[in-house]
Amino acid sequence: LGFRPRTGLIVALIYGVGTLALPYVKTLYGEPLTAFLLLGGVYAAHRWRVEQHRPSLTVAAGAFALAVGVNTIYVILLPILTLYCFKGRFPPRRAWLAFAVPILIVAGGLAAYNLARFGSPLSSGYHFGEGEGFIHPLPVGFLALWVSPWRGVFFYSPVLLLALPGW
């Protein structure tokens, strides 16, 4: 993105030490992998917007689709990616294909996996009807997600405190 290598090193150290990336090394590494995929997808989408480099469009769509494969909640980002890539532009049909094919391939693979594992292509293993999900009143849950030591985002990622004065 045009920054000096030293800036990249500092940002990488902040990410590794000031977020949950380091503790996730002991697990399946799902969230840092998702962060990598989303970052790569944003970079590729930016390159597509600036240079109209069609392989970048395929990389952006593929990275976001793979992020959905890691955690299904990221499907809500696909419309945002689509708007970013195509808003105000009328790209040729080949660009739409370059964008849609990796998403369809990952969606097909995920549907096949869900069918084999859970018996339905639309089942993901999350059990919201059995208490998994949003079970607390909104004010309590909102406060817990921001400041509690159990799941608070600032407790686990203190580097985000730097965002407050920036905002």
C-alpha positions as CSV (number, residue, x, y, z in Angstrom):
1,L,0.0,0.0,0.0
2,G,3.0,2.3,-0.3
3,F,4.2,2.2,3.3
4,R,7.9,1.8,4.3
5,P,9.0,-1.7,5.4
6,R,9.6,-0.4,9.0
7,T,5.9,0.7,9.2
8,G,4.9,-2.8,8.1
9,L,7.1,-4.4,10.8
10,I,5.7,-2.2,13.5
11,V,2.1,-3.0,12.5
12,A,2.9,-6.7,12.3
13,L,4.4,-6.6,15.8
14,I,1.4,-4.7,17.2
15,Y,-0.8,-7.3,15.6
16,G,1.2,-10.2,17.0
17,V,1.6,-8.9,20.5
18,G,-1.3,-6.6,21.0
19,T,-4.2,-8.8,19.8
20,L,-5.4,-12.4,20.2
21,A,-3.2,-13.7,17.4
22,L,-0.6,-15.1,19.7
23,P,-2.9,-17.1,21.9
24,Y,-4.7,-18.5,18.9
25,V,-1.4,-20.2,17.8
26,K,-2.3,-22.9,20.3
27,T,-5.7,-23.6,18.7
28,L,-6.9,-24.2,15.2
29,Y,-5.8,-20.7,14.3
30,G,-9.2,-19.8,12.7
31,E,-9.4,-16.1,13.6
32,P,-5.9,-15.1,12.6
33,L,-6.4,-17.1,9.3
34,T,-9.6,-15.2,8.8
35,A,-7.8,-11.9,9.5
36,F,-5.2,-12.9,6.9
37,L,-7.8,-13.8,4.3
38,L,-9.8,-10.6,4.9
39,L,-6.7,-8.4,4.7
40,G,-5.6,-10.1,1.5
41,G,-9.1,-9.8,0.1
42,V,-9.2,-6.1,0.9
43,Y,-5.8,-5.5,-0.6
44,A,-6.7,-7.4,-3.8
45,A,-10.1,-5.5,-4.0
46,H,-8.2,-2.2,-3.7
47,R,-5.8,-3.3,-6.4
48,W,-8.8,-4.1,-8.6
49,R,-10.4,-0.7,-8.0
50,V,-7.1,1.2,-8.8
51,E,-5.6,-0.9,-11.6
52,Q,-8.5,-3.0,-13.0
53,H,-6.2,-6.0,-12.6
54,R,-8.7,-8.9,-13.1
55,P,-6.7,-11.6,-11.3
56,S,-6.9,-9.3,-8.2
57,L,-10.7,-9.5,-8.5
58,T,-10.5,-13.3,-8.4
59,V,-8.1,-13.2,-5.4
60,A,-10.4,-10.8,-3.5
61,A,-13.5,-12.9,-4.1
62,G,-11.6,-16.1,-3.3
63,A,-10.1,-14.7,-0.1
64,F,-13.5,-13.5,1.2
65,A,-15.1,-16.8,0.2
66,L,-12.5,-18.8,2.1
67,A,-13.0,-16.5,5.1
68,V,-16.7,-17.6,4.9
69,G,-15.4,-21.2,4.9
70,V,-13.5,-20.6,8.1
71,N,-16.4,-18.9,9.8
72,T,-19.8,-18.6,8.3
73,I,-20.5,-15.2,9.8
74,Y,-18.3,-13.5,7.3
75,V,-20.9,-14.1,4.6
76,I,-22.2,-10.6,5.5
77,L,-19.1,-9.1,4.1
78,L,-19.6,-10.4,0.6
79,P,-22.2,-7.8,-0.4
80,I,-19.9,-5.1,1.0
81,L,-17.0,-6.5,-1.1
82,T,-19.3,-6.6,-4.2
83,L,-20.4,-3.0,-3.7
84,Y,-16.8,-1.9,-3.2
85,C,-15.6,-3.7,-6.4
86,F,-18.4,-2.7,-8.7
87,K,-20.0,0.5,-7.4
88,G,-20.1,3.1,-10.1
89,R,-18.6,0.8,-12.7
90,F,-20.0,-1.4,-15.4
91,P,-17.3,-4.1,-15.8
92,P,-17.4,-6.6,-18.6
93,R,-18.9,-10.0,-18.1
94,R,-15.5,-11.6,-17.7
95,A,-14.9,-9.5,-14.6
96,W,-18.2,-10.7,-13.1
97,L,-17.1,-14.3,-13.9
98,A,-13.7,-13.7,-12.3
99,F,-15.5,-12.5,-9.2
100,A,-18.3,-15.1,-9.0
101,V,-16.4,-18.3,-9.8
102,P,-14.2,-18.5,-6.7
103,I,-17.3,-17.7,-4.5
104,L,-19.3,-20.4,-6.2
105,I,-16.5,-23.0,-5.9
106,V,-16.1,-22.3,-2.2
107,A,-19.8,-22.3,-1.6
108,G,-20.2,-25.6,-3.4
109,G,-17.4,-27.1,-1.3
110,L,-18.8,-25.8,1.9
111,A,-22.3,-27.1,1.0
112,A,-20.9,-30.5,0.2
113,Y,-19.0,-30.5,3.5
114,N,-22.1,-29.5,5.5
115,L,-24.1,-32.2,3.7
116,A,-21.6,-34.9,4.6
117,R,-21.0,-33.7,8.1
118,F,-24.4,-32.3,9.3
119,G,-26.9,-33.9,6.8
120,S,-27.9,-30.6,5.1
121,P,-26.0,-28.2,2.9
122,L,-27.3,-25.3,4.9
123,S,-26.5,-26.7,8.4
124,S,-23.2,-25.3,9.7
125,G,-22.9,-26.9,13.1
126,Y,-24.0,-23.9,15.0
127,H,-26.9,-24.6,17.3
128,F,-28.6,-21.3,18.0
129,G,-31.9,-23.0,19.1
130,E,-30.0,-24.7,21.9
131,G,-28.7,-21.6,23.6
132,E,-25.7,-20.9,21.4
133,G,-25.8,-17.3,20.2
134,F,-27.3,-14.2,21.6
135,I,-28.9,-15.3,24.9
136,H,-28.4,-12.2,27.1
137,P,-30.3,-8.9,27.1
138,L,-28.8,-6.5,24.6
139,P,-27.3,-3.9,27.1
140,V,-25.7,-6.7,29.2
141,G,-24.3,-8.5,26.1
142,F,-23.1,-5.3,24.5
143,L,-21.2,-4.2,27.7
144,A,-19.8,-7.7,28.1
145,L,-18.4,-7.8,24.6
146,W,-16.7,-4.4,25.0
147,V,-15.2,-4.3,28.5
148,S,-15.6,-7.5,30.5
149,P,-12.5,-9.6,31.2
150,W,-14.4,-12.7,30.0
151,R,-15.0,-11.6,26.4
152,G,-14.3,-7.9,26.3
153,V,-12.6,-6.8,23.1
154,F,-10.4,-4.2,24.9
155,F,-9.3,-6.8,27.5
156,Y,-8.1,-9.2,24.9
157,S,-6.9,-6.7,22.3
158,P,-5.5,-3.7,24.2
159,V,-4.1,-2.3,21.0
160,L,-7.7,-1.3,20.1
161,L,-7.6,1.3,22.9
162,L,-5.4,3.2,20.4
163,A,-8.4,3.4,18.1
164,L,-10.4,5.5,20.6
165,P,-8.4,8.7,20.3
166,G,-8.0,8.1,16.6
167,W,-11.7,7.9,16.2
